[in-house]
Every structure is written in C-alpha cells, then in structure tokens.
Amino acid sequence: MSATPSRDTNGVILWQVTDGGTDYVFREITIAPGGSTGWHAHPGQLLATVKEGVLLHNRADCSVDGVYVAGQDITEKGGPGYVHIGRNVGPTPLVLQVLYINPAGAPLADDAPDPGCGFA
C-alpha cells in the first residue's frame, strides 16, 4: 500500500525552538473544504486548537474519534501505533493552530497508507 499524502492542505510554521533534545514547533494549518491531512502518525505529541471550521478526526480502525469545531482543542499521541486522519467536512476552510512536541530533528508527521477505511 502507498502513503496517502495531504490534500488541499497548507501549513505555515509560525515559530520553532529546540530545548533539551525536544523540538517545539507551532504551526497554522489550513485545509480547504473536502481536503484532508492524509493518513499519518506523529513521532511526538501534538496539541491543537480549531481556530475556524469543522474537523472530522478518524482512527486507523475507521472509527470517528471526534468532530471538532472552532474553539475546541484536540490532542494526538505520538508513535506509529496512532495512525489517523483529519478531514475538513465543513463548507469553509478549516484552520488549526498546532503545537508539535517531537524528538529533536524528527519530522512533523510520517505519511501512512489508508488502513482500509476507503477514504483519504
């Protein structure tokens, strides 16, 4: 199976710092209506707030583990065992403000194949 890259998604790093072997990266991500993050996992923990729009979040077992709207927070565990996808199911752009807490030098995310859910 091949990876499922993000679709209609744009991210801008607002700031980043490395301290004690840990990278802290603050990023704003905009996903167009119908777009998605693609299936992926993170090497570290992620903390985010929905600034605008509606986020539908699915786990690798295809279940919905949350529908988030403006003002709501979401956390994601790190590691390859937590493959997931975020999709914009609203009529307007979805804007997320995201803090990544990763081992120094690690990528923000690792793309993953569709685990059999039939959507990306």
Rosetta blueprint (number, residue, H / E / L):
1 M L
2 S L
3 A E
4 T L
5 P L
6 S L
7 R E
8 D E
9 T E
10 N E
11 G E
12 V E
13 I E
14 L E
15 W E
16 Q E
17 V E
18 T E
19 D E
20 G L
21 G L
22 T E
23 D E
24 Y E
25 V E
26 F E
27 R E
28 E E
29 I E
30 T E
31 I E
32 A E
33 P E
34 G E
35 G E
36 S E
37 T L
38 G L
39 W L
40 H E
41 A E
42 H L
43 P L
44 G L
45 Q E
46 L E
47 L E
48 A E
49 T E
50 V E
51 K E
52 E E
53 G L
54 V E
55 L E
56 L E
57 H E
58 N E
59 R E
60 A L
61 D L
62 C L
63 S L
64 V E
65 D E
66 G E
67 V E
68 Y E
69 V E
70 A L
71 G L
72 Q L
73 D E
74 I E
75 T E
76 E E
77 K L
78 G L
79 G L
80 P L
81 G L
82 Y L
83 V L
84 H E
85 I E
86 G E
87 R E
88 N E
89 V L
90 G L
91 P L
92 T L
93 P L
94 L E
95 V E
96 L E
97 Q E
98 V E
99 L E
100 Y E
101 I E
102 N E
103 P E
104 A L
105 G L
106 A L
107 P L
108 L L
109 A L
110 D E
111 D E
112 A L
113 P E
114 D L
115 P L
116 G L
117 C L
118 G L
119 F L
120 A L
